[in-house]
């Protein structure tokens, strides 16, 4: 079961702390549109806010985002590459775009895959993150071919000496429903829990020299919160929340490059963790 099934759009954050983070992220979103910043930053930020539980259909920025992204759509229905197109389709769909208008974009995305999975375009090799984004955000395109490809690709990665935490999280979030996927999912969840750092967050992998980062921590929290709950997963989420609390700036954001996206990933993971913990 994917996180999109577990957490329906429209559930507001339960934490007063997160309300201030959500508020400033939405202010940034409006500012991005006024300043005509790249549409992909608008689409990604909006998508992460929607996934975290914010109801975009009643937001003051709904029409602004709808028009901004719709006007960036190319004549073939795409937004440059597969990843951007998946995010834009998801956002427009959540904000009330007519389904028939989005069909051309979905058809483009369905035919742009270089194999059974998705890369940036037909000329690019498929990869776990983009394939997972498409499967997760556009369930209609989550077919058996991409499920098998994702399983086999992550199994190869999982068997290697280095397992990237964000790839493990993407697999958990978008895995198929076959028994073999679920078995690998159990192993992947255990690995992600072991990969948590002493400070409570995640990096590219536990021993990577780079410090704990917002993207790795946010997506790991989201994936763990979307998996089955037990004492071990709950404890991991509690420790991750402590990391979030200790690294949150006074304005509600987090010190990271592309501060709005990194902060939005933490907001998503933290929101999912709070819901899982019934807080």
Secondary structure, 3 states (H helix, E strand, C coil): CCHHHHCCCCCCCCCHHHHHHHHHHHHHHHHHHHCCCCHHHHHHHHHHHHHCCCCHHHCCCHHHHHHHHHCCCCCCCCCCCHHHHHHHHHHHHHCCCCHHHHHHHHHHHHHCCCCCCCCCCCCCCCCHHHHHHHHHHCHHHCCHHHHHHHHHHHHHHHCCCCCCHHHHHHHHHHCCCCHHHHHHHHHHHHHHHHCCCCCCCCCCCCCCCCCCCHHHHHHHHHHHHCCCCCHHHHHHHHHHHHHHHHHECCCCCECCCCHHHHHHHHHHHHHHHHHHCCC
